Amino acid sequence: MKTKVSGAELEILEYLWKVREACTFAALLYHFNTVKNKQWCRQTLNTCLLRLKKRGLLQQDKIGTKSFYTPTLTRVEYEQKCAEEILQEAYGGTLANFIAALTGKDSITEIDKDELLDYILSRK
């Protein structure tokens, strides 16, 4: 299943990443309708939350009658998964194919090569 989400779903994740704590449905609805002026009905928010849960990007914990929502990935992890999916789907899973598409050539310049090597070596 694809990780990349719609605009509204991403807004929900971004808010949860920002507040760094579990939020209730009511708190989310209040934030988006009052602070963000979205005019979302309960069904709109519920649909977004269900889609995020189905993708495995959101966890729902029930305490009593209240549900608390937290993201299952950090923002960095989410971005990495999206990038990995793009690399797999569009470029056969190889960085070489991506770079060739990015540069429009079968090879890269020495400057690009040095920059990539510096990046790779700095990550060890």
DSSP file (Angstrom, degrees, kcal/mol; ACC not computed):
  #  RESIDUE AA STRUCTURE BP1 BP2  ACC     N-H-->O    O-->H-N    N-H-->O    O-->H-N    TCO  KAPPA ALPHA  PHI   PSI    X-CA   Y-CA   Z-CA
    1    1 A M              0   0    0      0, 0.0     2,-0.1     0, 0.0    54,-0.0   0.000 360.0 360.0 360.0 139.8    0.0    0.0    0.0
    2    2 A K        -     0   0    0      1,-0.1    80,-0.1     2,-0.1     0, 0.0  -0.370 360.0-155.4 -69.8 143.2    1.3    3.4   -0.9
    3    3 A T        +     0   0    0     78,-0.2    -1,-0.1    -2,-0.1    79,-0.1   0.844  63.8 100.2 -85.0 -37.6    2.5    5.6    1.9
    4    4 A K        -     0   0    0     77,-0.1     2,-0.2    78,-0.1    -2,-0.1  -0.226  59.8-160.6 -57.2 136.6    1.9    9.0    0.3
    5    5 A V        -     0   0    0      1,-0.2    -1,-0.1     2,-0.0    -2,-0.1  -0.646  19.1 -90.7-118.2 170.3   -1.3   10.7    1.5
    6    6 A S     >  -     0   0    0     -2,-0.2     4,-2.5     1,-0.1     5,-0.2  -0.173  45.9 -98.6 -72.3 171.6   -3.7   13.4    0.4
    7    7 A G  H  > S+     0   0    0      2,-0.2     4,-2.1     1,-0.2     5,-0.1   0.912 123.1  46.6 -59.5 -46.2   -3.3   17.0    1.4
    8    8 A A  H  > S+     0   0    0      2,-0.2     4,-1.8     1,-0.2    -1,-0.2   0.905 112.9  49.7 -65.7 -41.3   -5.8   16.8    4.3
    9    9 A E  H  > S+     0   0    0      1,-0.2     4,-2.3     2,-0.2    -1,-0.2   0.897 110.3  50.7 -64.7 -39.5   -4.3   13.6    5.6
   10   10 A L  H  X S+     0   0    0     -4,-2.5     4,-3.0     1,-0.2    -1,-0.2   0.882 106.1  55.7 -65.5 -37.3   -0.8   15.1    5.5
   11   11 A E  H  X S+     0   0    0     -4,-2.1     4,-2.2     2,-0.2    -1,-0.2   0.899 107.7  49.5 -60.3 -40.2   -2.1   18.2    7.4
   12   12 A I  H  X S+     0   0    0     -4,-1.8     4,-2.4     2,-0.2    -2,-0.2   0.945 112.6  46.2 -64.4 -48.1   -3.3   15.9   10.2
   13   13 A L  H  X S+     0   0    0     -4,-2.3     4,-2.9     1,-0.2     5,-0.2   0.924 111.2  52.6 -60.2 -44.3    0.0   14.1   10.3
   14   14 A E  H  X S+     0   0    0     -4,-3.0     4,-2.0     1,-0.2    -1,-0.2   0.902 109.9  48.6 -60.1 -41.0    1.9   17.4   10.3
   15   15 A Y  H  X S+     0   0    0     -4,-2.2     4,-2.6     2,-0.2     5,-0.3   0.935 112.5  47.6 -63.8 -45.4   -0.2   18.6   13.2
   16   16 A L  H  X S+     0   0    0     -4,-2.4     4,-1.8     1,-0.2     5,-0.5   0.880 111.7  50.4 -65.2 -36.9    0.4   15.4   15.2
   17   17 A W  H  < S+     0   0    0     -4,-2.9    -1,-0.2    -5,-0.2    -2,-0.2   0.879 112.4  49.1 -64.7 -36.6    4.1   15.5   14.5
   18   18 A K  H  < S+     0   0    0     -4,-2.0    -2,-0.2    -5,-0.2    -1,-0.2   0.924 114.7  40.7 -70.2 -45.7    4.2   19.1   15.7
   19   19 A V  H  < S-     0   0    0     -4,-2.6    -1,-0.2     2,-0.1    -2,-0.2   0.747  89.9-152.9 -78.7 -22.4    2.3   18.6   18.9
   20   20 A R     <  +     0   0    0     -4,-1.8     2,-0.3    -5,-0.3    -3,-0.1   0.797  59.5  90.5  56.5  33.2    4.1   15.4   19.7
   21   21 A E  S    S-     0   0    0     -5,-0.5    -1,-0.2    48,-0.1    -2,-0.1  -0.989  86.3 -87.6-151.2 157.8    1.3   14.0   21.8
   22   22 A A        -     0   0    0     -2,-0.3     2,-0.4    48,-0.1    48,-0.2  -0.381  44.5-156.6 -64.6 141.0   -1.8   11.8   21.2
   23   23 A C  E     -A   69   0A   0     46,-1.9    46,-2.9    -2,-0.1     2,-0.1  -0.936   9.7-128.3-123.1 145.2   -4.9   13.8   20.3
   24   24 A T  E  >  -A   68   0A   0     -2,-0.4     4,-2.3    44,-0.2     5,-0.2  -0.422  30.1-109.4 -81.1 164.1   -8.5   13.1   20.6
   25   25 A F  H  > S+     0   0    0     42,-0.7     4,-2.9     1,-0.2     5,-0.2   0.923 121.2  52.0 -56.5 -45.7  -10.9   13.3   17.8
   26   26 A A  H  > S+     0   0    0      1,-0.2     4,-2.6     2,-0.2    -1,-0.2   0.894 108.7  49.6 -61.7 -41.4  -12.5   16.4   19.4
   27   27 A A  H  > S+     0   0    0      2,-0.2     4,-2.4     1,-0.2    -1,-0.2   0.897 112.6  47.5 -65.9 -39.5   -9.1   18.1   19.8
   28   28 A L  H  X S+     0   0    0     -4,-2.3     4,-2.5     2,-0.2     5,-0.3   0.937 112.6  48.4 -65.8 -46.2   -8.3   17.4   16.1
   29   29 A L  H  X S+     0   0    0     -4,-2.9     4,-2.3     1,-0.2     5,-0.3   0.913 112.6  49.1 -60.6 -43.2  -11.7   18.7   15.0
   30   30 A Y  H  X>S+     0   0    0     -4,-2.6     4,-3.0    -5,-0.2     5,-0.9   0.942 111.2  49.6 -60.6 -48.5  -11.3   21.8   17.1
   31   31 A H  I  X>S+     0   0    0     -4,-2.4     5,-2.3     1,-0.2     4,-0.9   0.942 115.7  41.0 -57.6 -50.6   -7.8   22.5   15.8
   32   32 A F  I  <5S+     0   0    0     -4,-2.5     6,-3.0     3,-0.2    -1,-0.2   0.843 122.9  38.5 -73.3 -32.0   -8.7   22.2   12.2
   33   33 A N  I  <5S+     0   0    0     -4,-2.3    -2,-0.2    -5,-0.3    -1,-0.2   0.854 129.5  26.9 -85.6 -35.5  -12.1   24.0   12.4
   34   34 A T  I  <5S+     0   0    0     -4,-3.0    -3,-0.2    -5,-0.3    -2,-0.1   0.912 132.2  29.5 -93.3 -50.9  -11.2   26.8   14.8
   35   35 A V  I  <<S+     0   0    0     -4,-0.9    -3,-0.2    -5,-0.9    -4,-0.1   0.927 134.0  30.6 -77.2 -46.1   -7.4   27.3   14.4
   36   36 A K  S   <S-     0   0    0     -5,-2.3    -3,-0.2    -6,-0.2    -1,-0.2   0.518  96.2-135.6 -93.4  -6.7   -7.1   26.4   10.8
   37   37 A N        +     0   0    0     -6,-0.3    -4,-0.3     1,-0.1    -3,-0.1   0.878  52.3 146.4  56.6  44.0  -10.6   27.5    9.7
   38   38 A K        -     0   0    0     -6,-3.0    -5,-0.2    -7,-0.1    -1,-0.1   0.773  47.1-143.5 -83.9 -28.9  -11.2   24.3    7.7
   39   39 A Q        +     0   0    0      1,-0.2     2,-0.3    -7,-0.2    -6,-0.1   0.874  36.0 170.1  62.3  38.6  -14.9   23.8    8.2
   40   40 A W        -     0   0    0    -11,-0.2    -1,-0.2     2,-0.0     2,-0.2  -0.623  27.0-138.4 -78.8 136.6  -14.5   20.0    8.3
   41   41 A C     >  -     0   0    0     -2,-0.3     4,-1.8     1,-0.1     3,-0.3  -0.475  30.7-101.9 -84.2 168.3  -17.5   18.0    9.3
   42   42 A R  H  > S+     0   0    0      1,-0.2     4,-2.6     2,-0.2     5,-0.2   0.872 122.2  56.0 -59.0 -38.0  -17.0   15.1   11.6
   43   43 A Q  H  > S+     0   0    0      2,-0.2     4,-2.5     1,-0.2    -1,-0.2   0.876 104.2  53.1 -64.9 -38.0  -17.3   12.6    8.7
   44   44 A T  H  > S+     0   0    0     -3,-0.3     4,-2.1     2,-0.2    -1,-0.2   0.944 112.9  43.0 -62.2 -48.9  -14.5   14.3    6.8
   45   45 A L  H  X S+     0   0    0     -4,-1.8     4,-2.6     1,-0.2    -2,-0.2   0.915 113.5  52.2 -63.9 -42.6  -12.1   14.1    9.7
   46   46 A N  H  X S+     0   0    0     -4,-2.6     4,-2.5    -5,-0.2    -1,-0.2   0.900 108.4  51.0 -61.0 -41.4  -13.2   10.5   10.5
   47   47 A T  H  X S+     0   0    0     -4,-2.5     4,-2.3     2,-0.2    -1,-0.2   0.922 111.0  48.2 -61.8 -45.1  -12.6    9.5    6.8
   48   48 A C  H  X S+     0   0    0     -4,-2.1     4,-2.3     1,-0.2    -2,-0.2   0.919 112.4  48.6 -61.3 -44.5   -9.1   11.0    6.9
   49   49 A L  H  X S+     0   0    0     -4,-2.6     4,-2.3     1,-0.2    -2,-0.2   0.900 110.8  50.9 -64.3 -40.8   -8.3    9.2   10.2
   50   50 A L  H  X S+     0   0    0     -4,-2.5     4,-2.6     2,-0.2    -1,-0.2   0.907 110.4  49.2 -63.4 -41.6   -9.6    5.9    8.9
   51   51 A R  H  X S+     0   0    0     -4,-2.3     4,-1.8     2,-0.2    -2,-0.2   0.909 111.1  49.4 -64.5 -41.7   -7.4    6.2    5.7
   52   52 A L  H  <>S+     0   0    0     -4,-2.3     5,-2.6     2,-0.2     6,-0.9   0.896 112.5  48.0 -64.5 -39.8   -4.3    7.0    7.8
   53   53 A K  H ><5S+     0   0    0     -4,-2.3     3,-1.3     4,-0.2    -2,-0.2   0.919 108.9  53.8 -65.1 -43.2   -5.0    4.0   10.1
   54   54 A K  H 3<5S+     0   0    0     -4,-2.6    -1,-0.2     1,-0.3    -2,-0.2   0.848 108.3  49.8 -61.5 -34.6   -5.6    1.7    7.1
   55   55 A R  T 3<5S-     0   0    0     -4,-1.8    -1,-0.3    -5,-0.2    -2,-0.2   0.534 116.7-116.2 -79.5  -6.6   -2.2    2.8    5.6
   56   56 A G  T < 5S+     0   0    0     -3,-1.3    -3,-0.2    -4,-0.4    -2,-0.1   0.699  86.3 114.6  79.5  19.3   -0.6    2.1    9.0
   57   57 A L  S   <S+     0   0    0     -5,-2.6    15,-1.9    -6,-0.2    16,-0.6   0.544  70.0  47.4 -97.1  -9.8    0.4    5.7    9.5
   58   58 A L  E     -B   71   0A   0     -6,-0.9     2,-0.4    13,-0.3    -2,-0.2  -0.994  65.9-151.9-137.4 139.2   -1.8    6.4   12.5
   59   59 A Q  E     -B   70   0A   0     11,-3.5    11,-2.1    -2,-0.4     2,-0.5  -0.907   8.1-156.6-110.0 137.7   -2.4    4.5   15.7
   60   60 A Q  E     -B   69   0A   0     -2,-0.4     2,-0.5     9,-0.2     9,-0.2  -0.966   9.7-174.8-116.2 121.6   -5.7    4.7   17.6
   61   61 A D  E     -B   68   0A   0      7,-2.8     7,-3.1    -2,-0.5     2,-0.5  -0.967  13.6-147.2-116.8 128.2   -5.8    3.9   21.3
   62   62 A K  E     +B   67   0A   0     -2,-0.5     2,-0.5     5,-0.2     5,-0.2  -0.817  16.2 179.2 -96.8 129.5   -9.1    3.8   23.1
   63   63 A I  E >   -B   66   0A   0      3,-2.9     3,-1.9    -2,-0.5     2,-0.4  -0.946  69.7 -45.7-126.8 108.6   -9.2    4.9   26.7
   64   64 A G  T 3  S-     0   0    0     -2,-0.5    -2,-0.0     1,-0.3     0, 0.0  -0.564 123.2 -24.9  66.9-124.6  -12.7    4.7   28.1
   65   65 A T  T 3  S+     0   0    0     -2,-0.4     2,-0.3    -3,-0.1    -1,-0.3   0.472 121.4  91.0 -97.3  -3.5  -14.9    6.2   25.4
   66   66 A K  E <   - B   0  63A   0     -3,-1.9    -3,-2.9   -42,-0.0     2,-0.4  -0.731  62.4-147.9 -99.5 142.3  -12.2    8.4   23.9
   67   67 A S  E     - B   0  62A   0     -2,-0.3   -42,-0.7    -5,-0.2     2,-0.4  -0.894   9.6-157.6-104.4 136.6   -9.9    7.6   21.1
   68   68 A F  E     -AB  24  61A   0     -7,-3.1    -7,-2.8    -2,-0.4     2,-0.4  -0.951   7.5-152.1-115.7 134.3   -6.4    9.0   21.0
   69   69 A Y  E     +AB  23  60A   0    -46,-2.9   -46,-1.9    -2,-0.4    -9,-0.2  -0.890  18.7 167.5-113.0 133.0   -4.5    9.3   17.7
   70   70 A T  E     - B   0  59A   0    -11,-2.1   -11,-3.5    -2,-0.4     2,-0.1  -0.993  37.2-109.4-138.6 145.7   -0.7    9.2   17.3
   71   71 A P  E     - B   0  58A   0      0, 0.0   -13,-0.3     0, 0.0   -14,-0.1  -0.456  15.3-148.8 -71.6 147.7    1.4    8.8   14.1
   72   72 A T  S    S+     0   0    0    -15,-1.9     2,-0.3    -2,-0.1   -14,-0.1   0.610  81.2  45.2 -90.9 -14.0    3.2    5.5   13.8
   73   73 A L  S    S-     0   0    0    -16,-0.6     2,-0.1     4,-0.0    -1,-0.0  -0.922  82.3-120.1-125.6 152.0    6.1    7.2   11.9
   74   74 A T     >  -     0   0    0     -2,-0.3     4,-2.4     1,-0.1     5,-0.2  -0.387  39.0-103.2 -76.2 169.0    8.2   10.3   12.4
   75   75 A R  H  > S+     0   0    0      1,-0.2     4,-2.6     2,-0.2     5,-0.2   0.913 124.0  50.9 -59.9 -43.0    8.1   12.9    9.7
   76   76 A V  H  > S+     0   0    0      1,-0.2     4,-2.4     2,-0.2    -1,-0.2   0.918 110.2  48.8 -62.3 -44.5   11.6   11.8    8.5
   77   77 A E  H  > S+     0   0    0      2,-0.2     4,-2.3     1,-0.2    -1,-0.2   0.895 111.2  50.9 -62.4 -40.2   10.5    8.1    8.4
   78   78 A Y  H  X S+     0   0    0     -4,-2.4     4,-2.3     2,-0.2    -2,-0.2   0.937 111.2  47.1 -61.8 -47.6    7.4    9.1    6.4
   79   79 A E  H  X S+     0   0    0     -4,-2.6     4,-2.4     1,-0.2    -2,-0.2   0.882 111.3  52.0 -63.8 -38.5    9.5   11.1    3.9
   80   80 A Q  H  X S+     0   0    0     -4,-2.4     4,-2.6     2,-0.2    -1,-0.2   0.919 109.6  48.9 -63.5 -43.9   12.0    8.2    3.6
   81   81 A K  H  X S+     0   0    0     -4,-2.3     4,-2.2     2,-0.2    -2,-0.2   0.906 111.6  49.3 -63.3 -41.4    9.2    5.7    2.9
   82   82 A C  H  X S+     0   0    0     -4,-2.3     4,-2.2     2,-0.2    -1,-0.2   0.924 112.3  48.2 -63.0 -44.1    7.7    8.0    0.2
   83   83 A A  H  X S+     0   0    0     -4,-2.4     4,-2.6     1,-0.2    -2,-0.2   0.904 110.2  51.8 -63.6 -41.7   11.1    8.4   -1.4
   84   84 A E  H  X S+     0   0    0     -4,-2.6     4,-2.4     1,-0.2    -1,-0.2   0.900 109.6  50.1 -60.9 -41.5   11.7    4.7   -1.4
   85   85 A E  H  X S+     0   0    0     -4,-2.2     4,-2.9     2,-0.2     5,-0.3   0.906 110.8  48.6 -65.2 -41.7    8.4    4.1   -3.1
   86   86 A I  H  X>S+     0   0    0     -4,-2.2     4,-2.7     2,-0.2     5,-0.6   0.928 111.3  50.3 -62.8 -44.9    9.1    6.6   -5.8
   87   87 A L  H  X5S+     0   0    0     -4,-2.6     6,-2.5     1,-0.2     4,-1.3   0.913 115.1  43.7 -59.6 -43.9   12.5    5.1   -6.4
   88   88 A Q  H  X5S+     0   0    0     -4,-2.4     4,-0.6     4,-0.2    -2,-0.2   0.943 120.3  39.3 -66.2 -48.9   11.0    1.6   -6.7
   89   89 A E  H  <5S+     0   0    0     -4,-2.9    -2,-0.2    -5,-0.2    -3,-0.2   0.907 128.3  26.6 -72.4 -44.0    8.0    2.6   -8.9
   90   90 A A  H  <5S+     0   0    0     -4,-2.7    -3,-0.2    -5,-0.3    -1,-0.2   0.721 130.0  32.0 -96.5 -23.0    9.5    5.1  -11.2
   91   91 A Y  H ><<S-     0   0    0     -4,-1.3     3,-1.8    -5,-0.6     6,-0.3   0.109 104.0-105.8-128.9  23.1   13.2    4.2  -11.4
   92   92 A G  T 3< S-     0   0    0     -4,-0.6    -4,-0.2     1,-0.3    -3,-0.1   0.712  70.8 -71.0  62.7  20.3   13.3    0.4  -11.0
   93   93 A G  T 3  S+     0   0    0     -6,-2.5     2,-0.4     1,-0.2    -1,-0.3   0.552 104.1 120.3  76.5   7.3   14.6    0.7   -7.4
   94   94 A T    <>  -     0   0    0     -3,-1.8     4,-1.5    -7,-0.4    -1,-0.2  -0.889  58.3-150.2-112.9 137.7   18.1    2.0   -8.5
   95   95 A L  H  > S+     0   0    0     -2,-0.4     4,-2.8     1,-0.2     5,-0.2   0.830  99.3  62.3 -66.1 -33.0   19.7    5.2   -7.6
   96   96 A A  H  > S+     0   0    0      1,-0.2     4,-2.4     2,-0.2    -1,-0.2   0.913 103.6  48.0 -60.7 -43.5   21.6    5.1  -10.9
   97   97 A N  H  > S+     0   0    0     -6,-0.3     4,-2.1     2,-0.2    -1,-0.2   0.885 112.1  50.5 -64.5 -38.0   18.3    5.3  -12.9
   98   98 A F  H  X S+     0   0    0     -4,-1.5     4,-2.7    -7,-0.2    -2,-0.2   0.937 111.4  46.8 -64.4 -46.8   17.1    8.1  -10.7
   99   99 A I  H  X S+     0   0    0     -4,-2.8     4,-2.7     1,-0.2     6,-0.3   0.898 110.9  52.5 -64.3 -40.2   20.3   10.1  -11.2
  100  100 A A  H  X>S+     0   0    0     -4,-2.4     4,-1.7    -5,-0.2     5,-0.8   0.914 112.9  44.8 -61.0 -42.5   20.2    9.5  -15.0
  101  101 A A  H  <5S+     0   0    0     -4,-2.1    -2,-0.2     2,-0.2    -1,-0.2   0.886 113.6  50.8 -67.1 -39.0   16.6   10.8  -15.1
  102  102 A L  H  <5S+     0   0    0     -4,-2.7    -2,-0.2     1,-0.2    -1,-0.2   0.901 119.7  34.1 -66.1 -42.2   17.4   13.7  -12.9
  103  103 A T  H  <5S-     0   0    0     -4,-2.7    -1,-0.2     2,-0.2    -2,-0.2   0.664 100.9-129.2 -88.9 -17.1   20.4   14.8  -15.0
  104  104 A G  T  <5S+     0   0    0     -4,-1.7     2,-0.3     1,-0.3    -3,-0.2   0.672  77.1  92.0  76.6  16.2   19.0   13.8  -18.3
  105  105 A K  S   <S-     0   0    0     -5,-0.8    -1,-0.3    -6,-0.3    -2,-0.2  -0.861  83.0-120.9-135.7 167.5   22.1   11.9  -19.1
  106  106 A D  S    S+     0   0    0     -2,-0.3     2,-0.3    -3,-0.1    -6,-0.1   0.624  99.4  33.4 -83.7 -13.6   23.6    8.4  -18.7
  107  107 A S  S    S-     0   0    0     -7,-0.1     2,-0.3    -8,-0.1    -2,-0.1  -0.893  76.6-128.4-136.2 166.8   26.4    9.7  -16.7
  108  108 A I        -     0   0    0     -2,-0.3    -8,-0.0     1,-0.1    -2,-0.0  -0.749  31.0 -96.8-114.4 163.6   27.0   12.5  -14.2
  109  109 A T     >  -     0   0    0     -2,-0.3     4,-2.5     1,-0.1     5,-0.1  -0.269  33.8-111.6 -72.3 163.0   29.6   15.2  -14.0
  110  110 A E  H  > S+     0   0    0      2,-0.2     4,-2.8     1,-0.2     5,-0.2   0.868 119.7  54.9 -62.2 -36.4   32.7   14.8  -11.9
  111  111 A I  H  > S+     0   0    0      2,-0.2     4,-2.3     1,-0.2    -1,-0.2   0.934 109.9  45.3 -63.7 -46.2   31.4   17.6   -9.6
  112  112 A D  H  > S+     0   0    0      2,-0.2     4,-2.6     1,-0.2    -2,-0.2   0.902 112.9  51.8 -62.7 -40.6   28.2   15.7   -9.0
  113  113 A K  H  X S+     0   0    0     -4,-2.5     4,-2.6     2,-0.2    -2,-0.2   0.931 110.8  46.7 -61.3 -47.1   30.1   12.5   -8.5
  114  114 A D  H  X S+     0   0    0     -4,-2.8     4,-2.6     1,-0.2    -1,-0.2   0.897 112.1  51.1 -62.2 -40.4   32.3   14.1   -5.9
  115  115 A E  H  X S+     0   0    0     -4,-2.3     4,-2.1     2,-0.2    -2,-0.2   0.917 111.6  46.9 -64.5 -43.6   29.3   15.6   -4.1
  116  116 A L  H  X S+     0   0    0     -4,-2.6     4,-2.9     2,-0.2    -2,-0.2   0.916 112.5  49.6 -64.3 -43.3   27.6   12.2   -4.0
  117  117 A L  H  X S+     0   0    0     -4,-2.6     4,-2.9     1,-0.2     5,-0.2   0.913 109.8  51.0 -62.4 -42.7   30.7   10.5   -2.7
  118  118 A D  H  X S+     0   0    0     -4,-2.6     4,-1.8     2,-0.2    -1,-0.2   0.914 112.4  47.4 -59.0 -42.7   31.1   13.1    0.0
  119  119 A Y  H  X S+     0   0    0     -4,-2.1     4,-0.8     2,-0.2    -2,-0.2   0.945 113.7  46.4 -64.4 -48.6   27.5   12.6    1.0
  120  120 A I  H >< S+     0   0    0     -4,-2.9     3,-0.9     1,-0.2     4,-0.3   0.918 114.1  47.4 -60.8 -45.6   27.8    8.8    1.0
  121  121 A L  H >< S+     0   0    0     -4,-2.9     3,-0.9     1,-0.2    -1,-0.2   0.810 107.0  56.9 -69.4 -29.2   31.0    8.8    3.0
  122  122 A S  H 3< S+     0   0    0     -4,-1.8    -1,-0.2    -5,-0.2    -2,-0.2   0.675 100.2  60.8 -74.6 -15.6   29.8   11.3    5.5
  123  123 A R  T <<        0   0    0     -3,-0.9    -1,-0.2    -4,-0.8    -2,-0.2   0.487 360.0 360.0 -89.3  -5.1   26.8    8.9    6.4
  124  124 A K    <         0   0    0     -3,-0.9    -1,-0.2    -4,-0.3    -2,-0.1   0.492 360.0 360.0 -76.2 360.0   29.0    6.0    7.6
